[in-house]
Amino acid sequence: MTHPLPVGSRVRHYGQQWPAARSGTATIREVQGPLHDGTYEYRVTATQDFSRRTGPDNPETRGAWWSSTATIPALTP
């Protein structure tokens, strides 16, 4: 996987393994790094409920920072 991923990329967290998450559950808003260990930090806008897919009842309105070691690019349709 190539890092850093660009701002605007659709991503999911490595802990989100269910099939619907593969299309992404967050959007990258900012990238910081590389850090001292070569990783990056992504500021994302993620779903309110981490365990469910994005949708009208679970919007991407929660800000979070995800490490590049835990961030997986969404599959493109």
DSSP file with accessible surface (Angstrom, degrees, kcal/mol):
  #  RESIDUE AA STRUCTURE BP1 BP2  ACC     N-H-->O    O-->H-N    N-H-->O    O-->H-N    TCO  KAPPA ALPHA  PHI   PSI    X-CA   Y-CA   Z-CA
    1    1 A M              0   0  137      0, 0.0     2,-0.4     0, 0.0    71,-0.0   0.000 360.0 360.0 360.0 138.1    0.0    0.0    0.0
    2    2 A T        -     0   0  117      2,-0.0     0, 0.0     0, 0.0     0, 0.0  -0.769 360.0-130.0 -95.3 133.6    1.3    3.4   -0.9
    3    3 A H  S    S+     0   0   48     -2,-0.4     2,-0.1     1,-0.1    65,-0.0  -0.960  76.7  48.5-127.3 149.4    1.2    6.2    1.7
    4    4 A P  S    S-     0   0   62      0, 0.0    -1,-0.1     0, 0.0    27,-0.1   0.471  72.5-153.3 -82.6 150.2    0.4    9.0    2.0
    5    5 A L        -     0   0   20     -2,-0.1     3,-0.1     1,-0.1    -2,-0.1  -0.599  30.2-102.9 -78.1 146.3   -3.1    8.6    0.5
    6    6 A P    >   -     0   0   89      0, 0.0     3,-2.0     0, 0.0    22,-0.2  -0.341  37.0 -91.7 -75.1 153.6   -4.4   11.8   -1.0
    7    7 A V  T 3  S+     0   0   91      1,-0.2    22,-0.2    22,-0.1     3,-0.1  -0.332 115.2  35.6 -56.0 138.7   -6.9   14.1    0.7
    8    8 A G  T 3  S+     0   0   44     20,-2.8    -1,-0.2     1,-0.3    21,-0.1   0.265  84.3 140.8  95.7 -10.5  -10.4   13.2   -0.5
    9    9 A S    <   -     0   0   29     -3,-2.0    19,-2.3    18,-0.1     2,-0.4  -0.382  52.6-126.8 -66.3 141.6   -9.6    9.4   -0.6
   10   10 A R  E     +A   27   0A  88     17,-0.2    64,-2.7    64,-0.1     2,-0.3  -0.750  42.8 164.9 -85.8 133.7  -12.3    7.0    0.6
   11   11 A V  E     -AB  26  73A   0     15,-2.4    14,-2.8    -2,-0.4    15,-1.5  -0.893  28.3-147.5-142.2 169.9  -11.0    4.7    3.2
   12   12 A R  E     - B   0  72A  28     60,-2.6    60,-3.0    -2,-0.3     2,-0.3  -0.940  29.1-107.8-135.7 161.9  -11.9    2.2    5.9
   13   13 A H  E >   - B   0  71A  36     -2,-0.3     3,-2.5    58,-0.2    58,-0.2  -0.624  29.9-117.8 -86.7 147.6  -10.3    1.3    9.2
   14   14 A Y  T 3  S+     0   0  135     56,-2.5    -1,-0.1     1,-0.3    57,-0.1   0.782 114.1  62.9 -59.6 -23.3   -8.6   -2.0    9.5
   15   15 A G  T 3  S+     0   0   41     55,-0.3     2,-1.0     1,-0.1    -1,-0.3   0.571  84.8  82.3 -77.1  -7.2  -11.1   -3.0   12.2
   16   16 A Q    <   +     0   0    1     -3,-2.5    -1,-0.1     1,-0.2    35,-0.0  -0.774  50.2 152.2-100.7  91.4  -13.9   -2.7    9.7
   17   17 A Q        +     0   0  111     -2,-1.0    -1,-0.2     4,-0.0     5,-0.1   0.480  28.1 112.4-102.8  -4.9  -13.8   -6.1    8.0
   18   18 A W  S >> S-     0   0   73      1,-0.1     3,-1.3     3,-0.0     4,-0.5  -0.337  78.4-109.8 -71.8 154.8  -17.5   -6.6    6.9
   19   19 A P  G >4 S+     0   0   91      0, 0.0     3,-1.4     0, 0.0     4,-0.3   0.849 113.7  57.2 -55.7 -40.5  -18.2   -6.5    3.1
   20   20 A A  G >4 S+     0   0   22      1,-0.3     3,-1.2     2,-0.2    34,-0.2   0.795  97.2  64.3 -64.7 -25.2  -20.1   -3.2    3.0
   21   21 A A  G X4 S+     0   0    0     -3,-1.3     3,-2.5     1,-0.2    -1,-0.3   0.730  80.4  81.9 -70.2 -18.7  -17.1   -1.4    4.6
   22   22 A R  G << S+     0   0  112     -3,-1.4    53,-3.1    -4,-0.5    -1,-0.2   0.743  84.8  58.8 -61.5 -22.3  -15.0   -2.1    1.5
   23   23 A S  G <  S-     0   0   80     -3,-1.2    -1,-0.3    -4,-0.3    51,-0.2   0.474 124.2 -92.0 -85.6   0.1  -16.6    0.8   -0.2
   24   24 A G    <   -     0   0    2     -3,-2.5    30,-0.4    49,-0.1   -12,-0.3   0.113  28.4-152.8 104.7 144.3  -15.3    3.1    2.5
   25   25 A T  S    S+     0   0    1    -14,-2.8    22,-1.3     1,-0.2     2,-0.3   0.209  79.5  32.6-129.9   8.1  -16.6    4.4    5.8
   26   26 A A  E     -AC  11  46A   0    -15,-1.5   -15,-2.4    20,-0.2     2,-0.4  -0.978  64.7-134.8-158.8 163.7  -14.5    7.7    6.0
   27   27 A T  E     -AC  10  45A  15     18,-1.8    18,-2.1    -2,-0.3     2,-0.3  -0.994  27.6-119.5-127.6 131.9  -13.0   10.4    3.9
   28   28 A I  E     + C   0  44A   0    -19,-2.3   -20,-2.8    -2,-0.4    16,-0.3  -0.555  33.3 170.4 -71.5 130.6   -9.4   11.7    4.3
   29   29 A R  E     +     0   0A 109     14,-3.6     2,-0.3     1,-0.4    15,-0.2   0.626  65.0   9.6-111.3 -24.8   -9.4   15.5    5.1
   30   30 A E  E     - C   0  43A  67     13,-1.4    13,-2.4   -24,-0.1     2,-0.4  -0.986  59.2-150.2-157.6 148.9   -5.8   16.0    6.1
   31   31 A V  E     - C   0  42A  43     -2,-0.3     2,-0.4    11,-0.2    11,-0.2  -0.988  11.5-174.4-125.6 133.5   -2.5   14.2    6.0
   32   32 A Q  E     - C   0  41A  90      9,-2.7     9,-2.7    -2,-0.4     3,-0.2  -0.993  33.2 -32.5-126.1 138.0    0.5   14.6    8.4
   33   33 A G        -     0   0   42     -2,-0.4     7,-0.2     1,-0.3     2,-0.1  -0.814  35.7-112.1 136.6-177.9    3.8   12.9    8.2
   34   34 A P        -     0   0   83      0, 0.0    -1,-0.3     0, 0.0     6,-0.2   0.413  60.9-157.0 -74.0 146.5    5.9   11.1    7.6
   35   35 A L    >   -     0   0   64      4,-3.3     3,-2.5    -3,-0.2    -2,-0.0  -0.240  39.1 -81.6 -82.6 177.9    6.4   10.7   11.4
   36   36 A H  T 3  S+     0   0  192      1,-0.3    -1,-0.1     2,-0.1    -3,-0.0   0.762 132.4  47.4 -56.9 -25.5    9.6    9.5   13.0
   37   37 A D  T 3  S-     0   0   98      2,-0.1    -1,-0.3     0, 0.0     3,-0.1   0.320 121.5-103.8 -99.4   7.1    8.7    5.9   12.3
   38   38 A G  S <  S+     0   0   48     -3,-2.5    -2,-0.1     1,-0.3     2,-0.1   0.430  82.5 121.9  88.9  -2.6    7.8    6.5    8.7
   39   39 A T        -     0   0   21     -5,-0.1    -4,-3.3    -6,-0.0    -1,-0.3  -0.383  50.9-138.1 -86.6 171.4    4.0    6.3    9.2
   40   40 A Y        -     0   0   41     -6,-0.2    28,-2.7    -7,-0.2     2,-0.4  -0.842   5.5-135.4-122.5 161.8    1.4    9.0    8.4
   41   41 A E  E     -CD  32  67A  53     -9,-2.7    -9,-2.7    -2,-0.3     2,-0.5  -0.974  16.1-157.6-118.2 135.4   -1.6   10.3   10.3
   42   42 A Y  E     -CD  31  66A   0     24,-3.0    24,-3.0    -2,-0.4     2,-0.6  -0.960   9.0-149.4-114.2 126.0   -4.9   10.9    8.5
   43   43 A R  E     -CD  30  65A  90    -13,-2.4   -14,-3.6    -2,-0.5   -13,-1.4  -0.851  33.4-179.3 -88.3 121.1   -7.6   13.2    9.8
   44   44 A V  E     -CD  28  64A   0     20,-3.0    20,-2.0    -2,-0.6     2,-0.6  -0.837  36.5-132.1-120.5 158.0  -10.8   11.7    8.5
   45   45 A T  E     -CD  27  63A  26    -18,-2.1   -18,-1.8    -2,-0.3    18,-0.2  -0.974  44.1-179.5-103.5 115.1  -14.5   12.4    8.7
   46   46 A A  E     -CD  26  62A   1     16,-3.6    16,-2.5    -2,-0.6    15,-0.7  -0.664  31.5 -79.1-115.6 170.8  -15.9    9.0    9.7
   47   47 A T  E     - D   0  60A   0    -22,-1.3    13,-0.2    13,-0.3    -1,-0.1  -0.281  35.7-123.8 -66.4 152.5  -19.3    7.5   10.3
   48   48 A Q  S    S+     0   0   96     11,-1.4     2,-0.7     1,-0.2    -1,-0.1   0.907 105.5  46.6 -63.6 -42.8  -21.0    8.2   13.7
   49   49 A D  S >  S-     0   0   60      1,-0.1     3,-1.9    10,-0.1    -1,-0.2  -0.898  75.1-158.9-105.9 108.7  -21.3    4.5   14.4
   50   50 A F  T 3  S+     0   0   73     -2,-0.7    -1,-0.1     1,-0.3    -3,-0.1   0.749  87.9  57.2 -57.5 -26.4  -18.0    2.8   13.7
   51   51 A S  T 3  S+     0   0   76     -3,-0.1     2,-0.3     2,-0.1    -1,-0.3   0.395 100.2  64.8 -93.8   6.0  -19.7   -0.6   13.3
   52   52 A R  S <  S-     0   0   90     -3,-1.9    -5,-0.1   -27,-0.1    -3,-0.1  -0.899  84.6 -99.1-128.9 159.0  -22.2    0.3   10.6
   53   53 A R        -     0   0  163     -2,-0.3    -4,-0.1     1,-0.1     2,-0.1  -0.249  48.2 -90.3 -69.7 158.7  -22.0    1.3    6.9
   54   54 A T        +     0   0   49    -30,-0.4    -1,-0.1   -34,-0.2   -28,-0.0  -0.428  68.8 123.3 -66.2 140.7  -22.3    5.0    5.8
   55   55 A G  B >  S-E   58   0B  22      3,-1.2     3,-1.9    -2,-0.1    -3,-0.0  -0.970  75.7 -68.4 179.9 179.9  -25.9    6.1    5.0
   56   56 A P  T 3  S+     0   0  139      0, 0.0    -1,-0.1     0, 0.0    -2,-0.0   0.829 132.9  45.2 -57.1 -32.1  -28.6    8.6    5.9
   57   57 A D  T 3  S+     0   0  112      1,-0.2    -3,-0.1    -3,-0.0     0, 0.0   0.432 122.6  37.2 -91.7   0.9  -28.9    7.1    9.4
   58   58 A N  B <  S-E   55   0B   1     -3,-1.9    -3,-1.2   -10,-0.1    -1,-0.2  -0.488  83.1-176.2-148.0  70.3  -25.1    6.9    9.9
   59   59 A P        -     0   0   54      0, 0.0     2,-1.5     0, 0.0   -11,-1.4  -0.246  36.3-110.4 -72.9 159.2  -23.5   10.0    8.3
   60   60 A E  E    S+D   47   0A  37    -13,-0.2   -13,-0.3     1,-0.2   -34,-0.0  -0.657  75.4 120.8 -86.4  83.7  -19.8   10.7    8.1
   61   61 A T  E     +     0   0A  89     -2,-1.5     2,-0.6   -15,-0.7    -1,-0.2   0.373  39.3  99.0-126.9   1.2  -19.8   13.6   10.6
   62   62 A R  E     -D   46   0A  75    -16,-2.5   -16,-3.6    -3,-0.3     2,-0.3  -0.809  63.1-141.7 -99.1 124.0  -17.3   12.4   13.3
   63   63 A G  E     +D   45   0A  57     -2,-0.6     2,-0.3   -18,-0.2   -18,-0.2  -0.595  31.9 157.6 -81.3 141.5  -13.8   13.6   13.1
   64   64 A A  E     -D   44   0A  18    -20,-2.0   -20,-3.0    -2,-0.3     2,-0.5  -0.980  38.0-125.5-155.7 159.9  -11.0   11.2   14.0
   65   65 A W  E     -D   43   0A 116     -2,-0.3     2,-0.4   -22,-0.2   -22,-0.2  -0.970  27.5-171.3-110.8 127.7   -7.3   10.6   13.4
   66   66 A W  E     -D   42   0A  16    -24,-3.0   -24,-3.0    -2,-0.5     2,-0.1  -0.960  21.0-124.7-119.6 137.9   -6.2    7.3   12.0
   67   67 A S  E >   -D   41   0A  28     -2,-0.4     3,-2.0   -26,-0.2     4,-0.4  -0.455  23.2-120.2 -72.5 149.7   -2.7    5.9   11.6
   68   68 A S  G >  S+     0   0   10    -28,-2.7     3,-0.7     1,-0.3    -1,-0.1   0.781 114.5  63.8 -62.4 -22.8   -1.6    4.9    8.2
   69   69 A T  G 3  S+     0   0  109    -29,-0.3    -1,-0.3     1,-0.2   -28,-0.1   0.668 110.0  38.2 -73.8 -13.9   -1.0    1.4    9.7
   70   70 A A  G <  S+     0   0    9     -3,-2.0   -56,-2.5   -57,-0.0     2,-0.5   0.310  97.9  94.7-115.5   6.3   -4.8    1.2   10.3
   71   71 A T  E <   -B   13   0A   1     -3,-0.7   -58,-0.2    -4,-0.4   -60,-0.0  -0.885  49.1-173.8-111.1 126.4   -6.1    2.9    7.2
   72   72 A I  E     -B   12   0A  41    -60,-3.0   -60,-2.6    -2,-0.5    -3,-0.0  -0.961  27.6-118.0-119.0 128.9   -7.1    0.9    4.1
   73   73 A P  E     -B   11   0A  49      0, 0.0   -62,-0.3     0, 0.0   -49,-0.1  -0.355  35.6-110.5 -62.6 143.2   -8.1    2.5    0.8
   74   74 A A        -     0   0   17    -64,-2.7     2,-0.3   -51,-0.2   -51,-0.2  -0.399  33.6-105.1 -69.8 151.2  -11.7    1.7   -0.3
   75   75 A L        -     0   0  119    -53,-3.1    -1,-0.1    -2,-0.1   -64,-0.0  -0.571  33.6-124.4 -73.8 140.4  -12.2   -0.5   -3.2
   76   76 A T              0   0  127     -2,-0.3    -1,-0.0     1,-0.1   -53,-0.0  -0.683 360.0 360.0 -86.6 140.5  -13.3    1.4   -6.3
   77   77 A P              0   0  176      0, 0.0    -1,-0.1     0, 0.0   -54,-0.0  -0.101 360.0 360.0 -65.4 360.0  -16.5    0.2   -7.9
